[in-house]
Amino acid sequence: MSNIIILGAGQVGTSVAKSLSTERHNITVIDRDAAKLKELASKYDLRTVAGNAGYPSILKEAGISDCDLLIAVTEVDEINMMACKIASSIFNVPKRIARIRSTEYLDDPRLSGEDVFGISHVISPEVALARYVENLVVYPEALQVLEFAERQVCLVAVRAKAGGLLVGDRIGNLHNHLKTTDARIVAIFRDMSAVQPRADTVIEDGDEVFFLSRTADMRRVMEELRKADRPVRRIMIAGGSEFSYRLAKDLEASHSVKLLEANEKRAHQLVALLDKTVVLQGSENDTELLINEDIAHVDLFVAATGDDERNIIASLLAKKMGAHRVLSLIHQSVYVGVLEDSKIDVVVGIADVTLGSILAHIRRADVARVHSLRRGAAEALEIVIHGDKSTSECVGRSVDAIAWPPGALLGAVVRGQDVLMAHHDLVIESEDHLILFVTDKDTVRKIEKLLQVSVSFFG
């Protein structure tokens, strides 16, 4: 059990607090907004302190003297950075995570590291989101694309459709479709519930199916199992946020990108910052503007205004006006579930993308990466295993000889540069990276315990 202080009760802070409060940690949340704190305290098992998260007195009131981990995720970079500095220099907090948005800080490692501000780990939702959406540009048929092991392994979620190769077929017949390519179905969600993927499980129309394979093979896997969508060439982004800028900057060299921003000053800033992107001053709901900019021939419309309601309306309008595929960024998790069956093709819960990067620094085992899924209900983890036969319950044992907890599925093992699908006779070795899918948060603790080395390993 850890003593954790979270700075900021916004969507990210609330999501982190919600997730960690179910894992038997002592959680304290600091925010200026007493109403938000009262709502949090009524829903979850945690303490709250109202005040400025950058003040030492407020941090002390929250119990920072006994804090194991500080998670600074307020909306203000400077408060997050200063709080980490105070936590490090004055209170000797062992681990300090800061959310930083501005490129002015992120582009200079001296400002976002331990030497100056005492930050152990930096998280940037905008950077993570940009990478997330870029993967969806590469795989336009996908609902999610997640990476592991330095991008050697890829987890892709697709919606099964009637007429597809797998619909109505057993998972055990997957190898008949893929032939020479090795891949695994590691999870299925049907009507909001997890379905354990077994050899005799039949894929149904509408299922959300998660495939795991080597990244180099994923395009072939997608082509074999689902009709390819048309490539994404023309992209329109609504909103001039930091995320929008990063996405446009990363894609403008290889795609035709247009960006809509209503604020004149911000629009001029973006013109100066971007090279090939066409920046247009105007509203994402201006139908005349959308028609003039040929919305009907846009391959991907990304709603990223910073306001959930505006994003939803903009996405639905763009879809109605002919945009081939629309993606909406959503802050409030409750909206994500509601919109899954809407005409919006892809709904990205910002908190889910951010949460995984925080959880990787909290898990007890040697966790290299965590992806939070299904609004925190499920997780995909990359865990490095250590020890030997005498100190580990897994090293030296075949996959089917390990007592995996119910709800956990080992999908693949990365051994150096080799990616091995986790077939029953594969023997686990020390320093292997295990890619696991967990459909129940309670199972995560059991997985951590299973994969931890015994005390004797440290001799």
C-alpha positions as CSV (number, residue, x, y, z in Angstrom):
1,M,0.0,0.0,0.0
2,S,1.4,3.4,-1.0
3,N,0.7,7.0,0.1
4,I,-0.1,8.9,-3.1
5,I,-0.9,12.6,-3.5
6,I,-2.6,13.7,-6.7
7,L,-2.5,17.4,-7.7
8,G,-5.5,18.4,-9.8
9,A,-9.1,17.2,-9.8
10,G,-9.7,17.6,-13.5
11,Q,-10.5,14.8,-15.9
12,V,-7.0,13.3,-15.7
13,G,-6.6,13.6,-11.9
14,T,-10.1,12.2,-11.4
15,S,-9.4,9.2,-13.7
16,V,-6.2,8.5,-11.8
17,A,-7.8,8.8,-8.4
18,K,-10.7,6.6,-9.5
19,S,-8.3,3.9,-10.8
20,L,-5.9,3.9,-7.8
21,S,-8.6,4.1,-5.2
22,T,-9.7,0.6,-6.1
23,E,-6.1,-0.7,-5.5
24,R,-5.9,-0.2,-1.8
25,H,-3.6,2.9,-1.9
26,N,-4.0,5.9,0.5
27,I,-5.0,8.6,-1.9
28,T,-5.1,12.4,-1.3
29,V,-6.3,14.8,-3.9
30,I,-5.5,18.6,-3.9
31,D,-7.4,21.1,-5.9
32,R,-8.7,24.7,-5.6
33,D,-12.3,23.7,-6.5
34,A,-13.9,22.5,-3.2
35,A,-17.1,21.4,-5.1
36,K,-15.0,19.0,-7.3
37,L,-13.3,17.6,-4.2
38,K,-16.6,17.1,-2.4
39,E,-17.9,15.1,-5.4
40,L,-14.7,13.0,-5.6
41,A,-14.8,12.2,-1.9
42,S,-18.5,11.1,-2.1
43,K,-17.7,8.6,-4.8
44,Y,-14.3,7.2,-3.9
45,D,-12.3,6.1,-0.9
46,L,-9.8,9.1,-0.6
47,R,-8.9,12.3,1.2
48,T,-9.1,15.8,-0.2
49,V,-7.4,19.1,0.5
50,A,-8.6,22.4,-0.9
51,G,-6.0,24.9,-1.9
52,N,-3.1,25.8,-4.2
53,A,-1.2,22.6,-5.1
54,G,2.0,24.6,-5.4
55,Y,2.1,25.8,-1.8
56,P,4.3,23.9,0.6
57,S,1.8,24.4,3.4
58,I,-1.0,22.8,1.3
59,L,1.3,19.9,0.4
60,K,2.2,19.5,4.0
61,E,-1.5,19.4,5.0
62,A,-2.0,16.7,2.4
63,G,0.7,14.5,4.1
64,I,3.6,15.0,1.8
65,S,6.1,14.2,4.5
66,D,4.9,10.5,4.3
67,C,4.2,10.5,0.5
68,D,5.6,7.7,-1.7
69,L,4.4,9.2,-5.0
70,L,3.4,12.7,-6.1
71,I,1.3,12.9,-9.3
72,A,1.1,16.5,-10.5
73,V,-1.6,16.8,-13.2
74,T,-3.1,20.2,-12.7
75,E,-3.9,22.3,-15.8
76,V,-0.9,24.6,-15.1
77,D,2.6,23.3,-16.1
78,E,4.3,25.6,-13.8
79,I,2.4,24.4,-10.7
80,N,3.1,20.8,-11.6
81,M,6.8,21.6,-12.0
82,M,7.1,23.6,-8.9
83,A,5.3,21.0,-6.8
84,C,7.7,18.4,-8.0
85,K,10.7,20.6,-7.1
86,I,9.2,21.2,-3.6
87,A,8.5,17.5,-3.2
88,S,12.0,16.5,-4.2
89,S,14.1,19.2,-2.4
90,I,12.1,19.8,0.8
91,F,10.2,16.6,1.5
92,N,12.3,13.9,-0.3
93,V,9.4,12.3,-2.0
94,P,10.8,9.2,-3.8
95,K,8.9,9.4,-7.0
96,R,7.4,12.5,-8.7
97,I,5.3,12.6,-11.9
98,A,4.5,15.8,-13.7
99,R,2.1,16.6,-16.5
100,I,3.6,19.0,-18.9
101,R,1.9,20.4,-22.0
102,S,4.0,23.3,-23.3
103,T,6.6,22.5,-26.0
104,E,8.7,25.3,-24.4
105,Y,9.4,22.9,-21.5
106,L,9.1,19.5,-23.3
107,D,11.6,20.4,-26.0
108,D,14.3,21.2,-23.4
109,P,15.1,18.0,-21.4
110,R,16.9,20.2,-18.8
111,L,13.6,21.8,-17.8
112,S,11.6,18.6,-17.6
113,G,14.0,16.4,-15.8
114,E,15.3,15.8,-12.3
115,D,18.2,18.1,-12.3
116,V,16.2,21.4,-12.3
117,F,12.7,20.6,-11.2
118,G,13.1,17.2,-9.6
119,I,10.7,15.5,-12.0
120,S,11.1,11.7,-12.0
121,H,8.8,11.1,-15.0
122,V,7.1,13.5,-17.4
123,I,3.7,12.7,-19.0
124,S,2.3,14.7,-21.8
125,P,-1.3,13.8,-22.8
126,E,-0.9,15.9,-26.0
127,V,2.2,13.9,-27.2
128,A,0.6,10.6,-26.2
129,L,-2.6,11.5,-28.0
130,A,-0.9,12.6,-31.1
131,R,1.0,9.3,-31.3
132,Y,-2.3,7.4,-30.6
133,V,-4.1,9.2,-33.5
134,E,-1.2,8.8,-35.9
135,N,-1.4,5.0,-35.4
136,L,-5.1,5.2,-36.4
137,V,-4.1,7.0,-39.5
138,V,-1.8,4.1,-40.4
139,Y,-4.6,1.6,-39.6
140,P,-7.8,3.3,-40.6
141,E,-9.8,0.1,-40.0
142,A,-8.9,0.1,-36.3
143,L,-10.6,1.4,-33.3
144,Q,-7.4,1.3,-31.2
145,V,-3.8,0.7,-32.0
146,L,-1.4,0.2,-29.0
147,E,2.3,-0.4,-29.0
148,F,4.7,-2.5,-26.8
149,A,8.3,-3.3,-26.6
150,E,9.7,-0.3,-28.4
151,R,7.1,-0.7,-31.1
152,Q,8.0,-4.3,-31.8
153,V,4.5,-5.6,-30.9
154,C,1.2,-4.1,-31.8
155,L,-2.3,-4.6,-30.3
156,V,-5.1,-3.6,-32.6
157,A,-8.9,-3.5,-31.9
158,V,-11.3,-3.8,-34.8
159,R,-15.1,-4.0,-35.0
160,A,-16.2,-7.3,-36.5
161,K,-18.7,-6.9,-39.3
162,A,-21.0,-9.3,-41.0
163,G,-19.3,-10.7,-44.1
164,G,-15.8,-10.5,-42.5
165,L,-13.6,-13.5,-42.6
166,L,-13.9,-14.2,-38.9
167,V,-17.6,-13.5,-38.2
168,G,-19.4,-16.7,-37.5
169,D,-16.1,-18.6,-37.3
170,R,-14.2,-20.2,-34.4
171,I,-11.1,-18.5,-33.0
172,G,-9.4,-21.9,-33.4
173,N,-9.6,-21.5,-37.1
174,L,-7.6,-18.2,-37.1
175,H,-4.5,-19.9,-38.4
176,N,-6.4,-21.0,-41.5
177,H,-6.9,-17.4,-42.5
178,L,-3.4,-16.1,-41.6
179,K,-1.4,-19.1,-42.9
180,T,2.2,-18.0,-42.5
181,T,1.6,-15.1,-40.1
182,D,1.4,-15.6,-36.4
183,A,-1.1,-13.6,-34.4
184,R,-3.4,-14.0,-31.4
185,I,-6.9,-12.8,-30.4
186,V,-6.3,-11.7,-26.8
187,A,-9.7,-10.2,-26.0
188,I,-13.2,-9.8,-27.2
189,F,-15.8,-7.4,-25.9
190,R,-19.5,-8.0,-26.7
191,D,-22.3,-5.8,-25.5
192,M,-19.9,-4.1,-23.0
193,S,-18.9,-7.4,-21.5
194,A,-15.6,-9.3,-21.8
195,V,-15.8,-12.7,-23.6
196,Q,-12.9,-15.1,-22.8
197,P,-11.2,-15.9,-26.2
198,R,-11.1,-19.7,-26.4
199,A,-10.5,-22.0,-29.4
200,D,-14.3,-22.7,-29.7
201,T,-15.3,-19.0,-29.2
202,V,-17.3,-17.8,-32.2
203,I,-16.8,-14.2,-33.4
204,E,-20.2,-12.3,-33.7
205,D,-21.1,-9.3,-35.8
206,G,-20.4,-6.2,-33.7
207,D,-17.8,-7.7,-31.5
208,E,-14.8,-5.6,-30.5
209,V,-11.8,-7.9,-31.2
210,F,-8.2,-7.3,-30.1
211,F,-5.5,-8.8,-32.2
212,L,-1.8,-9.0,-31.1
213,S,1.1,-9.6,-33.5
214,R,4.5,-8.3,-34.5
215,T,4.1,-4.7,-35.7
216,A,5.8,-5.7,-38.9
217,D,3.0,-8.3,-39.6
218,M,0.0,-6.3,-38.5
219,R,-0.8,-4.8,-41.9
220,R,-0.9,-8.4,-43.3
221,V,-3.0,-9.5,-40.4
222,M,-5.5,-6.7,-40.9
223,E,-5.7,-7.4,-44.7
224,E,-6.4,-11.1,-44.0
225,L,-9.1,-10.6,-41.4
226,R,-11.0,-7.5,-42.5
227,K,-11.7,-5.6,-45.7
228,A,-9.2,-2.7,-45.9
229,D,-10.5,0.8,-45.5
230,R,-9.3,3.4,-48.0
231,P,-5.9,5.0,-47.1
232,V,-6.0,8.3,-45.1
233,R,-4.6,11.1,-47.3
234,R,-6.8,14.1,-46.5
235,I,-7.1,15.1,-42.9
236,M,-9.1,18.0,-41.3
237,I,-8.5,18.9,-37.6
238,A,-11.0,21.0,-35.7
239,G,-9.4,23.1,-32.9
240,G,-6.0,24.7,-32.5
241,S,-4.9,23.0,-29.2
242,E,-1.4,21.9,-28.4
243,F,-2.5,18.4,-29.4
244,S,-3.8,19.7,-32.8
245,Y,-0.5,21.4,-33.5
246,R,1.5,18.3,-32.7
247,L,-0.7,16.1,-34.8
248,A,-0.6,18.5,-37.8
249,K,3.2,18.9,-37.4
250,D,3.7,15.1,-37.4
251,L,1.5,14.4,-40.4
252,E,1.8,17.5,-42.7
253,A,4.9,16.1,-44.5
254,S,3.1,13.0,-45.7
255,H,-0.6,14.0,-45.7
256,S,-2.8,16.9,-46.8
257,V,-3.8,18.6,-43.5
258,K,-6.2,21.4,-42.9
259,L,-6.7,22.9,-39.4
260,L,-9.7,25.0,-38.2
261,E,-9.2,27.5,-35.4
262,A,-11.8,30.1,-34.4
263,N,-9.5,32.3,-32.4
264,E,-7.7,34.8,-34.7
265,K,-4.6,35.1,-32.5
266,R,-4.1,31.4,-32.2
267,A,-4.7,30.8,-35.9
268,H,-1.9,33.2,-36.7
269,Q,0.4,31.5,-34.2
270,L,-0.3,28.1,-35.9
271,V,0.4,29.6,-39.3
272,A,3.9,30.6,-38.1
273,L,4.5,27.2,-36.4
274,L,3.3,24.9,-39.2
275,D,4.9,24.5,-42.6
276,K,2.5,22.7,-45.0
277,T,-0.7,22.6,-43.0
278,V,-3.5,24.9,-44.3
279,V,-4.7,26.9,-41.2
280,L,-8.2,28.3,-41.5
281,Q,-9.7,30.8,-39.1
282,G,-13.3,29.7,-38.6
283,S,-15.7,27.5,-36.6
284,E,-15.9,23.7,-37.0
285,N,-19.6,24.1,-37.2
286,D,-19.6,26.6,-40.1
287,T,-21.3,24.5,-42.8
288,E,-20.4,26.9,-45.5
289,L,-16.8,26.8,-44.6
290,L,-16.8,23.0,-44.4
291,I,-18.4,22.8,-47.9
292,N,-15.8,25.3,-49.3
293,E,-13.0,23.2,-47.8
294,D,-14.4,20.0,-49.4
295,I,-15.5,18.2,-46.3
296,A,-17.1,15.5,-48.4
297,H,-13.7,14.3,-49.6
298,V,-11.9,14.3,-46.2
299,D,-10.6,10.9,-45.2
300,L,-10.4,11.6,-41.5
301,F,-12.0,14.4,-39.5
302,V,-10.5,14.9,-36.0
303,A,-12.6,16.9,-33.5
304,A,-10.1,18.3,-30.9
305,T,-11.6,21.6,-29.8
306,G,-11.0,21.0,-26.0
307,D,-14.8,20.9,-25.4
308,D,-16.6,17.6,-25.4
309,E,-19.9,18.9,-26.6
310,R,-18.4,20.9,-29.4
311,N,-16.4,17.8,-30.5
312,I,-19.4,15.6,-30.5
313,I,-21.5,18.1,-32.6
314,A,-18.6,18.8,-35.0
315,S,-18.0,15.0,-35.5
316,L,-21.6,14.3,-36.2
317,L,-21.9,17.3,-38.6
318,A,-18.7,16.3,-40.5
319,K,-20.0,12.8,-40.8
320,K,-23.4,14.0,-42.1
321,M,-21.6,16.2,-44.6
322,G,-19.6,13.4,-46.1
323,A,-16.4,13.0,-44.2
324,H,-15.4,9.3,-44.6
325,R,-14.2,8.7,-41.0
326,V,-14.6,10.9,-37.9
327,L,-12.7,10.8,-34.7
328,S,-13.7,12.7,-31.5
329,L,-11.5,13.4,-28.5
330,I,-13.5,13.2,-25.3
331,H,-12.5,14.3,-21.8
332,Q,-15.4,13.0,-19.8
333,S,-15.3,9.2,-19.5
334,V,-19.1,8.9,-19.2
335,Y,-19.5,10.2,-22.8
336,V,-17.2,7.6,-24.2
337,G,-19.5,4.7,-23.5
338,V,-22.6,6.6,-24.6
339,L,-21.0,7.4,-28.0
340,E,-19.6,3.9,-28.8
341,D,-22.7,3.1,-30.8
342,S,-23.1,6.5,-32.4
343,K,-22.2,7.5,-36.0
344,I,-18.8,8.7,-34.7
345,D,-16.3,6.1,-36.0
346,V,-13.7,6.4,-33.3
347,V,-14.2,7.9,-29.8
348,V,-10.9,8.5,-27.9
349,G,-11.1,8.9,-24.2
350,I,-8.3,11.2,-23.3
351,A,-8.1,10.0,-19.7
352,D,-7.6,6.4,-20.9
353,V,-4.6,7.4,-23.0
354,T,-3.1,9.4,-20.2
355,L,-3.8,6.9,-17.4
356,G,-1.7,4.2,-18.8
357,S,1.5,6.3,-18.8
358,I,0.9,6.9,-15.1
359,L,0.1,3.4,-14.1
360,A,3.3,2.1,-15.5
361,H,5.2,4.0,-12.8
362,I,2.9,2.6,-10.0
363,R,2.8,-1.1,-10.5
364,R,4.9,-3.2,-8.2
365,A,6.3,-5.6,-10.8
366,D,8.8,-4.3,-13.4
367,V,6.2,-2.8,-15.7
368,A,7.5,-1.2,-18.9
369,R,4.2,-0.1,-20.3
370,V,0.5,0.0,-19.4
371,H,-2.5,0.8,-21.7
372,S,-5.7,1.5,-19.9
373,L,-8.7,0.1,-21.8
374,R,-12.5,0.2,-21.5
375,R,-12.4,3.3,-19.4
376,G,-10.1,1.7,-16.8
377,A,-11.9,-1.6,-16.5
378,A,-9.2,-3.5,-18.5
379,E,-5.5,-3.2,-19.0
380,A,-2.8,-4.4,-21.4
381,L,0.6,-4.6,-19.8
382,E,4.2,-5.2,-20.7
383,I,6.0,-6.7,-17.8
384,V,9.7,-7.6,-17.6
385,I,10.3,-10.8,-15.7
386,H,13.4,-11.5,-13.6
387,G,14.9,-14.3,-11.5
388,D,15.4,-18.0,-12.0
389,K,13.7,-21.3,-11.4
390,S,14.2,-21.0,-7.6
391,T,13.1,-17.3,-7.2
392,S,10.3,-17.0,-9.9
393,E,7.1,-18.9,-10.4
394,C,7.4,-18.4,-14.2
395,V,11.0,-18.6,-15.3
396,G,11.9,-22.0,-16.7
397,R,8.2,-23.0,-17.0
398,S,6.1,-23.4,-20.1
399,V,3.1,-21.1,-20.6
400,D,0.6,-23.8,-19.8
401,A,2.4,-24.8,-16.6
402,I,2.0,-21.3,-15.0
403,A,-1.0,-20.7,-12.7
404,W,-2.3,-17.6,-14.6
405,P,-5.1,-15.9,-12.6
406,P,-8.6,-16.0,-14.2
407,G,-9.1,-13.0,-16.5
408,A,-5.5,-12.8,-17.5
409,L,-4.2,-13.8,-20.9
410,L,-0.5,-13.9,-22.0
411,G,-0.5,-12.8,-25.6
412,A,3.2,-12.6,-26.6
413,V,6.8,-12.7,-25.3
414,V,9.5,-10.4,-26.5
415,R,13.0,-11.8,-26.1
416,G,15.5,-9.4,-27.3
417,Q,14.6,-8.7,-31.0
418,D,12.4,-11.8,-31.2
419,V,8.6,-11.6,-30.8
420,L,7.1,-15.0,-29.8
421,M,3.4,-15.6,-29.7
422,A,2.5,-17.2,-26.4
423,H,1.7,-20.8,-27.4
424,H,1.2,-23.3,-24.6
425,D,4.7,-25.0,-24.9
426,L,6.7,-21.7,-24.9
427,V,9.2,-21.7,-22.0
428,I,9.5,-18.3,-20.2
429,E,13.1,-17.0,-19.6
430,S,14.5,-14.4,-17.3
431,E,14.4,-10.8,-18.8
432,D,11.5,-11.7,-21.2
433,H,9.0,-9.0,-21.8
434,L,5.5,-10.5,-21.3
435,I,2.6,-8.8,-23.1
436,L,-0.5,-9.5,-21.0
437,F,-4.2,-8.6,-21.4
438,V,-6.2,-8.3,-18.2
439,T,-10.0,-7.9,-18.3
440,D,-10.5,-7.4,-14.5
441,K,-8.6,-4.7,-12.5
442,D,-8.5,-7.1,-9.5
443,T,-6.5,-9.5,-11.6
444,V,-3.7,-7.0,-12.0
445,R,-2.5,-7.4,-8.3
446,K,-2.5,-11.2,-8.8
447,I,-0.4,-10.8,-11.9
448,E,2.1,-8.5,-10.2
449,K,2.4,-11.0,-7.3
450,L,2.9,-13.9,-9.7
451,L,5.6,-12.2,-11.7
452,Q,7.6,-10.7,-8.8
453,V,10.8,-12.4,-7.8
454,S,11.1,-13.8,-4.3
455,V,13.1,-11.9,-1.6
456,S,15.9,-14.5,-1.9
457,F,16.6,-13.2,-5.4
458,F,18.1,-10.0,-3.9
459,G,20.3,-12.2,-1.6
